[in-house]
Amino acid sequence: MPAFRAFVTTCFSKRRKQLKNAVLGLNEADLKALDFDPRVRPERLPAAAFVRLFRRAAATPASR
């Protein structure tokens, strides 16, 4: 659970809070593949969306 909390905190801590800038480990293509608009702001997402994003980001190799 601490990793998920850190992930959500990071999503809200970026200066330009759009998903494409806020979600570490995922690029615009990844977000679109998950049916997310890369330009949407994190505060517009339901809690379940963060779980989906977290799972995908955790499964993405860090070397991307």
SULJOTA-V582852 format. One record per helix or strand of 3 or more residues. SS is the DSSP state (alpha for helix, beta for strand). FROM is the first residue (numbers start at 1). LEN is the number of residues. If there is no record, write none. Layout:
[[SS,FROM,LEN] [SS,FROM,LEN]]
This chain:
[[alpha,2,12] [alpha,19,4] [alpha,28,6] [alpha,42,3] [alpha,47,13]]
